[in-house]
Amino acid sequence: MRDWDVWRLVLPGVSPLEVWNLPVMGRELWELLGAPRVDADRRAGVPEPALAGRLGPALAVALSTLVKRHAVDAVWLSGGLVCLEGFGAMLSSVSTALPCPVYVAERPLFAPALAGLRLLAPLAPAHPVALDVGQTGIKCVSHTADSRIFERDAARLPRYFIGMARPPDRRHVKAAVAFIASALRVFSARLPDALCLALPCPLDASLVPGGCTYGWEGHESLVADILQAAMGNEGRGTALVLNDAELATEAARGDSRLANHSRVLCLTLGFGPGGALLERR
């Protein structure tokens, strides 16, 4: 990867928000509005059409709290939970109590990754690829292949929550790097010359990652390791790296329904909720 330029992308008007641990109904938000809750309900025998409705109370409290706290004039949602059967009906009921409209991404799973391709367009690449890495899988898009999701294998990549011990030999980080690199190699028949890489964790200016269930917090060479594992010393290009909720907010920026809204709360509803604020000046 010696010929790759790697940048920590900072998007104008986008401010990350920490919403996963928002206190809601005596719990943290991710416990009531996330994939683990849905999976637990499925195991308990809750019928598929009823799953979305069980998320409604937590979503209602969270939206009411966040809309007021950040004084937004619109809300935009994306992520896998938005695709649950009955989510639209539940959202219609929840949103009636809000002082602003709530919009759902037209392609809830792939909207952020598609925004990644648009971010790469000014580079005029021949073969751009965008990877939106989530806690449960990786969404991949390009102009030459069908969009695809690579699911995380929890047996190979167990989830490390806050307070859980990490293997001292860092094998979990190596496994995560291999997972992302493999997804890129399998998805893209040819090496990309531009890559947008969204990661499900905070990132500082030097691309040092914060915490997430991959357990790679503080691993300074994470992005370099991913590129090296995926492409070795072949090819050249530019990689733009950012947080996944920030990329989702860029997708919201491109949604024409939000053109007249100046402050938009953007939430990704997947393994756990992520958030960012979009401000138009």
C-alpha positions in Angstrom: 0.0 0.0 0.0 3.0 2.3 -0.3 1.5 4.2 -3.2 -1.8 5.0 -1.4 -2.7 8.4 0.0 -4.8 7.9 3.1 -6.9 10.7 4.5 -9.1 11.1 7.6 -12.1 12.7 5.8 -13.8 15.5 7.7 -17.2 16.4 6.2 -18.4 20.0 6.4 -21.4 20.6 8.6 -21.3 17.1 10.2 -20.9 16.6 13.9 -20.8 13.0 15.3 -23.2 12.3 18.2 -22.8 9.6 20.8 -26.3 8.2 21.0 -25.8 4.4 21.6 -25.7 4.9 25.4 -28.5 7.5 25.6 -30.5 6.7 28.8 -33.9 5.4 27.7 -36.5 3.7 29.9 -33.9 2.8 32.5 -31.5 1.2 29.9 -29.0 2.3 27.4 -30.5 2.9 23.9 -28.6 0.1 22.2 -30.1 -2.4 24.5 -33.6 -1.4 23.4 -33.1 -0.2 19.9 -30.5 -2.5 18.3 -30.0 -5.8 16.5 -29.3 -7.7 19.8 -32.8 -6.8 21.0 -34.3 -8.0 17.8 -32.3 -11.2 17.8 -33.4 -11.9 21.4 -37.0 -11.3 20.5 -36.8 -13.7 17.6 -35.3 -16.4 19.8 -38.1 -15.8 22.2 -40.6 -16.6 19.5 -41.9 -13.1 18.8 -43.5 -13.1 15.3 -41.6 -11.3 12.6 -44.4 -8.7 12.0 -44.3 -7.8 15.7 -40.6 -7.1 16.0 -40.6 -3.5 14.7 -43.5 -2.6 17.0 -41.5 -3.7 20.1 -38.8 -1.1 19.2 -41.4 1.7 19.1 -41.4 2.9 22.7 -37.6 3.2 22.8 -37.5 5.0 19.4 -40.2 7.4 20.5 -38.3 8.4 23.7 -35.0 8.6 21.9 -36.3 10.8 19.0 -38.2 13.1 21.4 -35.1 13.6 23.5 -32.7 14.1 20.6 -34.9 16.3 18.6 -35.3 18.7 21.5 -31.7 18.5 22.6 -30.3 19.3 19.2 -33.1 21.6 18.0 -33.3 19.9 14.6 -35.9 20.5 11.9 -35.8 17.0 10.4 -34.8 13.4 11.2 -33.3 11.0 8.7 -33.0 7.2 9.3 -31.0 4.4 7.7 -29.7 1.0 8.7 -30.9 -2.6 8.8 -33.6 -2.2 11.5 -35.4 0.2 9.2 -36.0 -2.8 6.8 -38.0 -4.8 9.4 -41.5 -5.7 8.5 -43.9 -3.1 9.9 -41.2 -0.5 10.7 -42.9 2.1 8.5 -46.2 1.8 10.3 -44.5 1.9 13.7 -42.5 5.0 12.6 -45.7 6.8 11.4 -47.2 6.3 14.8 -44.1 7.4 16.7 -43.4 10.5 14.5 -46.8 12.1 15.0 -45.7 13.4 18.4 -42.6 15.1 17.0 -42.4 18.7 15.9 -40.5 17.8 12.7 -40.7 15.3 9.9 -38.9 12.0 9.9 -37.5 10.6 6.6 -36.3 7.1 5.9 -33.4 6.5 3.4 -34.7 5.2 0.0 -32.1 2.4 0.3 -31.7 2.0 4.0 -28.9 -0.6 3.9 -26.7 0.9 1.1 -27.4 4.7 1.2 -24.3 5.5 3.2 -22.0 3.4 1.0 -23.5 4.9 -2.2 -22.7 8.3 -0.7 -19.1 7.1 -0.3 -19.0 6.6 -4.1 -20.2 10.2 -4.6 -17.4 11.4 -2.2 -14.9 9.7 -4.4 -16.2 11.1 -7.7 -14.1 14.4 -7.6 -11.0 12.1 -7.8 -12.1 10.9 -11.2 -11.2 7.3 -10.4 -11.5 4.5 -12.9 -12.6 1.9 -10.3 -13.9 3.4 -7.0 -15.2 1.2 -4.2 -17.0 2.1 -1.0 -17.0 -0.1 2.1 -19.4 0.7 5.0 -18.1 -1.5 7.9 -20.8 -2.2 10.5 -20.9 -4.2 13.7 -22.7 -7.1 12.0 -21.4 -6.9 8.4 -19.8 -4.9 5.6 -21.8 -3.2 2.9 -19.9 -2.9 -0.4 -20.7 -0.9 -3.5 -19.0 0.0 -6.8 -20.1 1.1 -10.3 -19.2 -2.3 -11.7 -20.6 -4.9 -9.3 -23.9 -5.5 -7.6 -24.1 -4.2 -4.0 -23.2 -6.8 -1.5 -23.2 -7.5 2.2 -20.6 -9.7 3.9 -21.9 -10.9 7.2 -19.8 -11.0 10.3 -19.1 -14.5 11.6 -19.5 -14.2 15.4 -17.6 -17.4 15.9 -14.5 -16.0 14.2 -15.1 -12.5 15.2 -16.7 -12.5 18.7 -18.1 -9.2 20.0 -16.1 -7.4 22.6 -18.2 -5.1 24.7 -17.0 -2.4 27.1 -15.2 -3.9 30.1 -14.5 -7.3 28.4 -10.9 -8.4 28.3 -9.3 -8.4 24.9 -6.8 -11.2 23.9 -3.3 -9.9 24.8 -1.9 -11.2 21.5 -4.3 -8.9 19.6 -5.5 -11.8 17.4 -9.0 -10.3 17.4 -7.6 -7.3 15.6 -5.9 -9.4 13.1 -9.1 -11.3 12.5 -11.0 -8.1 12.0 -8.4 -6.8 9.5 -8.6 -10.1 7.6 -12.4 -9.9 7.5 -12.4 -6.4 6.0 -9.6 -7.1 3.6 -11.2 -10.3 2.4 -14.5 -8.5 1.8 -12.7 -6.0 -0.4 -10.8 -8.6 -2.4 -13.8 -10.8 -3.0 -16.1 -7.9 -3.9 -13.8 -6.2 -6.2 -12.5 -8.2 -9.1 -9.8 -5.6 -9.8 -8.0 -3.5 -7.4 -9.7 -0.1 -6.7 -7.9 3.1 -7.4 -10.1 5.0 -4.9 -11.6 3.7 -1.7 -14.1 5.2 0.8 -13.8 3.2 4.1 -16.3 3.9 6.8 -15.6 2.3 10.2 -18.0 1.8 13.1 -16.0 3.6 15.7 -14.6 7.1 16.6 -11.5 8.1 14.6 -9.1 10.8 15.5 -7.2 13.0 13.1 -4.4 10.3 12.9 -7.0 7.5 12.2 -6.5 5.9 15.6 -9.8 4.1 16.2 -11.9 4.3 19.3 -14.0 1.5 20.8 -16.5 -0.8 19.1 -17.3 -4.5 19.3 -14.3 -5.4 17.1 -12.1 -4.4 20.1 -9.5 -2.6 18.0 -9.5 0.6 20.0 -6.1 2.3 20.1 -4.7 0.1 17.2 -2.8 2.9 15.4 -2.1 1.0 12.2 -5.6 -0.3 11.7 -6.3 1.4 8.4 -2.8 0.7 7.1 -3.1 -2.9 8.1 -6.4 -3.3 6.2 -5.0 -1.8 3.0 -1.9 -3.9 3.2 -3.9 -7.1 3.8 -6.2 -6.3 0.9 -3.8 -5.0 -1.7 -0.3 -5.7 -0.5 2.1 -3.4 -2.5 0.0 -3.5 -5.7 -1.8 -0.6 -7.2 -2.1 3.0 -6.1 -4.9 5.4 -5.2 -6.6 7.4 -2.5 -8.4 6.2 0.5 -10.9 8.4 2.4 -11.6 7.1 5.9 -14.4 8.3 8.2 -16.9 7.1 10.8 -19.9 5.2 9.6 -22.5 7.6 11.1 -20.7 10.5 9.4 -21.0 8.7 6.1 -24.7 8.2 6.7 -25.0 11.9 7.2 -23.4 12.5 3.9 -26.1 10.3 2.4 -28.7 12.5 4.1 -27.1 15.6 2.6 -27.8 14.1 -0.9 -31.5 13.4 -0.2 -33.5 16.0 -2.0 -36.3 15.7 0.5 -34.0 17.4 3.0 -33.0 20.3 0.8 -34.9 22.9 2.8 -33.9 21.6 6.2 -31.0 23.3 8.0 -30.5 21.0 11.0 -31.0 17.3 10.5 -30.6 14.5 13.0 -29.2 11.4 11.2 -29.5 8.0 12.9 -28.3 4.7 11.7 -30.3 1.8 13.3 -28.3 -1.4 13.2 -26.5 -3.4 15.8 -26.6 -0.3 17.9 -27.8 3.2 17.0 -25.2 5.7 15.6 -25.8 9.3 15.1 -24.6 12.6 13.7 -25.9 16.1 13.1 -26.0 17.7 9.7 -26.0 21.5 9.7 -26.5 23.5 6.4 -25.1 27.0 6.5 
